[in-house]
């Protein structure tokens, strides 16, 4: 990836995290990135093409970060899953818009706007839930928590719980919904 393309993506990530996808105009993005319009179209076919590249990059980075947490050999299986959600709680509960999850920020906004962007997010969510499911299965097998009858269903439920808690925390400007989600998560994943 070229430096200019990376710079445009990084600048957009920051702006979109703060304001949302539709609120960030191309002119604003280019002015903030200090990039001429021609350079933008050299790297991206359209604003939607840019949005797809931004989300694809975000999802790939997120999956790598998730893998680093869930592959941490210093932690038992249950603790790996709880570490993932503790990180979620810290990021979504903090005041730094750039550290917050773009899936939470953009899922509702772009789902009807761009089928391609929606597909990138949906595929990313499916991959995340799959990784969580495998981690829950490992946690049941390593004895750090009671084995689950259906790790896939639990992973889906937990992801949905945290997505909803993140939206409620954003609406209320209060971290309490995230704290409640962590309490519920611990209860749903009892130690063996």
KEKE-3310 file (N, C-alpha, C; in steps of 0.2 Angstrom, whole numbers, plus 5000, padded with zeros to 4 digits):
npx = (5004:5003:5011:5003:4990:4988:4989:4978:4968:4970:4968:4954:4949:4950:4942:4929:4927:4924:4914:4905:4901:4893:4893:4906:4912:4920:4928:4931:4938:4949:4955:4958:4967:4976:4978:4977:4962:4964:4973:4966:4957:4966:4969:4956:4940:4929:4919:4912:4920:4931:4926:4924:4937:4942:4934:4937:4951:4950:4942:4951:4962:4956:4953:4966:4970:4961:4964:4977:4973:4965:4974:4983:4994:4997:4986:4971:4958:4944:4948:4954:4944:4936:4946:4946:4933:4934:4944:4935:4926:4934:4938:4926:4920:4928:4934:4940:4936:4943:4947:4936:4925:4922:4913:4902:4900:4896:4887:4873:4872:4877:4871:4860:4864:4876:4878:4890:4899:4891:4892:4906:4906:4897:4903:4915:4910:4904:4916:4923:4913:4915:4928:4927:4918:4926:4935:4928:4924:4937:4939:4930:4935:4948:4945:4943:4931:4914:4909:4901:4885:4882:4893:4893:4881:4882:4893:4887:4877:4884:4891:4881:4875:4885:4886:4874:4875:4885:4880:4870:4878:4884:4873:4869:4880:4887:4896:4889:4881:4890:4897:4887:4885:4898:4896:4885:4891:4901:4893:4887:4897:4902:4914:4922)
npy = (4994:5011:5026:5038:5033:5026:5036:5043:5034:5033:5046:5047:5036:5042:5053:5048:5040:5049:5057:5049:5040:5046:5059:5064:5073:5072:5083:5088:5077:5076:5089:5089:5078:5084:5082:5082:5081:5073:5064:5057:5050:5043:5032:5027:5023:5029:5038:5028:5017:5020:5020:5006:5001:5007:5000:4987:4987:4990:4980:4969:4973:4973:4959:4954:4959:4954:4940:4940:4942:4931:4921:4921:4913:4914:4915:4907:4898:4904:4916:4922:4925:4934:4944:4949:4955:4964:4973:4978:4984:4994:5002:5006:5012:5023:5040:5043:5044:5039:5026:5018:5006:5003:4995:4995:5009:5011:5001:5002:5014:5012:5001:5001:5009:5006:4991:4984:4989:4985:4971:4969:4973:4963:4951:4953:4953:4940:4933:4937:4932:4919:4916:4919:4909:4898:4900:4900:4886:4880:4885:4878:4865:4866:4867:4879:4885:4880:4868:4872:4869:4874:4883:4891:4898:4904:4913:4921:4927:4934:4943:4950:4955:4964:4973:4979:4985:4993:5003:5008:5013:5023:5031:5036:5042:5035:5023:5013:5003:4995:4990:4982:4973:4966:4960:4952:4944:4937:4930:4921:4914:4903:4898:4882)
npz = (5000:4996:5003:5002:4999:5011:5020:5017:5020:5034:5038:5035:5043:5055:5054:5050:5061:5071:5065:5057:5042:5031:5035:5032:5020:5004:5000:5013:5018:5009:5011:5025:5024:5016:5002:4985:4974:4963:4966:4975:4967:4960:4968:4973:4966:4969:4982:4988:4985:4991:5004:5005:5005:5016:5026:5024:5027:5040:5046:5043:5051:5064:5065:5066:5078:5087:5085:5091:5104:5107:5105:5115:5124:5137:5144:5151:5142:5145:5151:5140:5132:5140:5141:5128:5128:5139:5133:5123:5131:5137:5126:5119:5130:5132:5129:5117:5101:5090:5094:5095:5089:5072:5067:5076:5075:5061:5056:5056:5049:5036:5031:5022:5013:5005:4997:4995:5005:5016:5015:5017:5031:5036:5033:5040:5053:5054:5053:5065:5075:5072:5076:5090:5094:5092:5101:5113:5113:5114:5127:5134:5133:5138:5152:5158:5159:5160:5148:5133:5125:5113:5106:5095:5095:5107:5105:5095:5102:5113:5105:5100:5112:5116:5105:5106:5119:5117:5108:5117:5127:5119:5116:5129:5134:5144:5153:5159:5152:5146:5157:5163:5152:5153:5166:5163:5153:5161:5169:5160:5156:5165:5177:5177)
capx = (5000:5007:5010:4998:4984:4988:4988:4970:4964:4971:4964:4947:4947:4949:4936:4923:4926:4922:4907:4901:4903:4890:4895:4912:4912:4926:4931:4933:4943:4955:4958:4961:4973:4981:4979:4973:4957:4966:4977:4961:4954:4971:4968:4949:4936:4923:4919:4910:4926:4935:4923:4925:4944:4943:4931:4941:4957:4948:4941:4957:4966:4952:4954:4972:4970:4957:4968:4982:4970:4963:4979:4988:4995:4998:4979:4967:4953:4939:4951:4955:4937:4935:4951:4943:4927:4937:4946:4930:4923:4939:4938:4919:4918:4933:4932:4943:4932:4947:4948:4930:4924:4919:4907:4897:4898:4894:4883:4866:4872:4879:4868:4856:4868:4880:4878:4897:4901:4887:4895:4912:4905:4894:4909:4919:4906:4904:4923:4924:4909:4918:4934:4924:4915:4932:4939:4923:4925:4943:4939:4926:4939:4953:4942:4943:4924:4910:4908:4895:4882:4882:4898:4892:4875:4884:4897:4883:4873:4888:4893:4875:4875:4890:4885:4869:4878:4889:4875:4867:4883:4885:4867:4868:4887:4888:4899:4886:4878:4896:4898:4882:4887:4903:4893:4881:4896:4904:4888:4885:4903:4904:4920:4920)
capy = (5000:5017:5030:5043:5029:5024:5042:5045:5029:5034:5052:5045:5032:5047:5057:5043:5037:5055:5060:5045:5040:5051:5066:5066:5074:5071:5089:5088:5072:5078:5095:5086:5074:5088:5078:5084:5077:5069:5059:5052:5046:5038:5026:5025:5024:5033:5038:5021:5013:5022:5017:4999:5000:5009:4995:4981:4988:4990:4973:4965:4975:4970:4952:4952:4961:4948:4934:4941:4942:4924:4916:4923:4907:4915:4915:4901:4900:4909:4922:4925:4928:4939:4949:4952:4959:4969:4977:4981:4989:5000:5006:5009:5016:5028:5046:5044:5042:5035:5019:5015:5001:5006:4991:4998:5016:5012:4996:5005:5020:5010:4994:5002:5014:5002:4984:4982:4990:4981:4964:4969:4973:4957:4946:4954:4951:4933:4930:4938:4927:4912:4916:4919:4902:4893:4902:4897:4879:4879:4887:4872:4859:4867:4867:4885:4886:4874:4867:4875:4864:4877:4888:4896:4902:4909:4918:4926:4930:4938:4948:4955:4959:4969:4978:4983:4988:4999:5008:5011:5018:5029:5036:5038:5044:5032:5016:5008:4997:4991:4986:4977:4968:4962:4956:4947:4939:4933:4925:4917:4909:4901:4894:4875)
capz = (5000:4995:5008:5001:5000:5018:5023:5015:5024:5041:5039:5034:5049:5061:5053:5050:5068:5074:5063:5053:5035:5027:5037:5030:5013:5000:5001:5020:5019:5005:5014:5031:5022:5012:4996:4979:4972:4958:4970:4978:4962:4958:4973:4974:4961:4971:4989:4990:4984:4997:5010:5005:5006:5023:5030:5023:5031:5047:5048:5044:5057:5070:5066:5068:5085:5090:5085:5096:5111:5108:5104:5120:5128:5144:5147:5150:5137:5147:5152:5133:5129:5144:5139:5122:5130:5143:5129:5120:5136:5138:5119:5118:5135:5132:5126:5111:5095:5085:5097:5095:5084:5066:5065:5080:5072:5054:5054:5054:5044:5029:5029:5017:5009:5001:4998:4996:5012:5021:5014:5021:5038:5038:5033:5046:5059:5054:5055:5072:5079:5071:5081:5097:5094:5092:5108:5118:5112:5117:5134:5137:5133:5143:5158:5162:5160:5158:5141:5130:5121:5106:5106:5089:5097:5113:5102:5092:5108:5116:5101:5099:5118:5116:5100:5109:5125:5114:5106:5123:5130:5115:5117:5136:5136:5150:5152:5163:5148:5145:5163:5163:5147:5156:5171:5160:5150:5166:5171:5154:5155:5172:5177:5179)
cpx = (5004:5006:5004:4991:4983:4986:4980:4966:4964:4967:4956:4945:4946:4943:4929:4922:4923:4915:4903:4903:4900:4891:4901:4912:4919:4930:4935:4939:4950:4958:4961:4968:4978:4983:4974:4968:4959:4970:4972:4959:4960:4971:4962:4945:4931:4923:4916:4916:4931:4933:4924:4932:4945:4940:4935:4947:4955:4946:4947:4962:4963:4953:4961:4973:4966:4961:4974:4979:4969:4968:4985:4989:4996:4991:4975:4961:4947:4942:4953:4949:4935:4940:4948:4937:4929:4940:4941:4927:4928:4938:4931:4917:4923:4930:4935:4939:4936:4948:4942:4929:4920:4913:4901:4895:4894:4888:4876:4866:4873:4875:4863:4859:4872:4880:4885:4900:4898:4890:4901:4911:4902:4899:4913:4916:4906:4911:4924:4920:4912:4924:4932:4921:4921:4935:4934:4924:4931:4943:4935:4931:4945:4951:4942:4936:4920:4909:4901:4892:4882:4887:4896:4886:4877:4888:4892:4879:4877:4890:4887:4874:4879:4889:4879:4871:4882:4885:4872:4872:4884:4879:4867:4875:4888:4891:4895:4883:4884:4898:4893:4883:4893:4900:4889:4886:4899:4899:4886:4891:4906:4910:4918:4923)
cpy = (5006:5021:5035:5039:5028:5030:5044:5040:5031:5041:5050:5041:5037:5051:5053:5041:5043:5057:5055:5045:5045:5058:5069:5067:5073:5077:5089:5083:5074:5084:5093:5082:5078:5084:5081:5079:5072:5063:5054:5047:5041:5031:5023:5027:5029:5034:5031:5016:5014:5019:5009:4997:5002:5003:4989:4981:4987:4983:4968:4966:4972:4963:4950:4954:4956:4942:4934:4940:4934:4919:4917:4917:4908:4915:4909:4903:4905:4916:4926:4929:4934:4945:4953:4957:4965:4975:4981:4986:4995:5004:5009:5013:5023:5034:5047:5040:5037:5027:5015:5011:5004:5002:4994:5005:5016:5007:4998:5010:5017:5004:4995:5007:5011:4995:4981:4983:4986:4974:4964:4969:4966:4951:4946:4951:4943:4930:4931:4933:4920:4911:4916:4912:4897:4894:4899:4889:4877:4880:4881:4866:4860:4867:4873:4888:4880:4874:4869:4869:4867:4883:4894:4901:4907:4914:4923:4930:4936:4944:4953:4959:4965:4975:4982:4987:4994:5004:5011:5016:5024:5034:5039:5042:5042:5025:5011:5002:4992:4987:4981:4971:4963:4958:4951:4942:4935:4928:4920:4912:4907:4897:4887:4873)
cpz = (5000:5001:5008:5002:5008:5022:5023:5020:5031:5043:5040:5040:5055:5060:5053:5058:5072:5072:5059:5046:5031:5029:5035:5023:5010:5001:5008:5021:5015:5009:5021:5029:5018:5006:4991:4977:4967:4961:4973:4973:4959:4962:4974:4968:4963:4979:4992:4990:4990:5004:5011:5007:5014:5028:5030:5027:5038:5050:5048:5050:5064:5071:5068:5076:5089:5091:5090:5103:5112:5108:5110:5125:5135:5148:5146:5145:5139:5148:5145:5131:5134:5143:5133:5124:5135:5139:5125:5125:5137:5131:5119:5124:5136:5128:5119:5105:5091:5088:5096:5089:5078:5065:5069:5077:5066:5052:5052:5048:5037:5026:5023:5012:5003:5002:4999:5002:5017:5021:5018:5028:5040:5038:5038:5052:5060:5056:5063:5077:5078:5076:5088:5098:5096:5099:5114:5118:5116:5125:5138:5138:5137:5150:5162:5163:5158:5151:5139:5125:5114:5107:5101:5092:5103:5110:5099:5097:5111:5112:5100:5106:5118:5111:5103:5115:5122:5112:5112:5126:5126:5116:5124:5138:5143:5149:5155:5158:5147:5151:5164:5158:5150:5162:5168:5157:5155:5168:5166:5153:5161:5172:5179:5186)
residu = (UNK:UNK:UNK:UNK:UNK:UNK:UNK:UNK:UNK:UNK:UNK:UNK:UNK:UNK:UNK:UNK:UNK:UNK:UNK:UNK:UNK:UNK:UNK:UNK:UNK:UNK:UNK:UNK:UNK:UNK:UNK:UNK:UNK:UNK:UNK:UNK:UNK:UNK:UNK:UNK:UNK:UNK:UNK:UNK:UNK:UNK:UNK:UNK:UNK:UNK:UNK:UNK:UNK:UNK:UNK:UNK:UNK:UNK:UNK:UNK:UNK:UNK:UNK:UNK:UNK:UNK:UNK:UNK:UNK:UNK:UNK:UNK:UNK:UNK:UNK:UNK:UNK:UNK:UNK:UNK:UNK:UNK:UNK:UNK:UNK:UNK:UNK:UNK:UNK:UNK:UNK:UNK:UNK:UNK:UNK:UNK:UNK:UNK:UNK:UNK:UNK:UNK:UNK:UNK:UNK:UNK:UNK:UNK:UNK:UNK:UNK:UNK:UNK:UNK:UNK:UNK:UNK:UNK:UNK:UNK:UNK:UNK:UNK:UNK:UNK:UNK:UNK:UNK:UNK:UNK:UNK:UNK:UNK:UNK:UNK:UNK:UNK:UNK:UNK:UNK:UNK:UNK:UNK:UNK:UNK:UNK:UNK:UNK:UNK:UNK:UNK:UNK:UNK:UNK:UNK:UNK:UNK:UNK:UNK:UNK:UNK:UNK:UNK:UNK:UNK:UNK:UNK:UNK:UNK:UNK:UNK:UNK:UNK:UNK:UNK:UNK:UNK:UNK:UNK:UNK:UNK:UNK:UNK:UNK:UNK:UNK:UNK:UNK:UNK:UNK:UNK:UNK)
# end
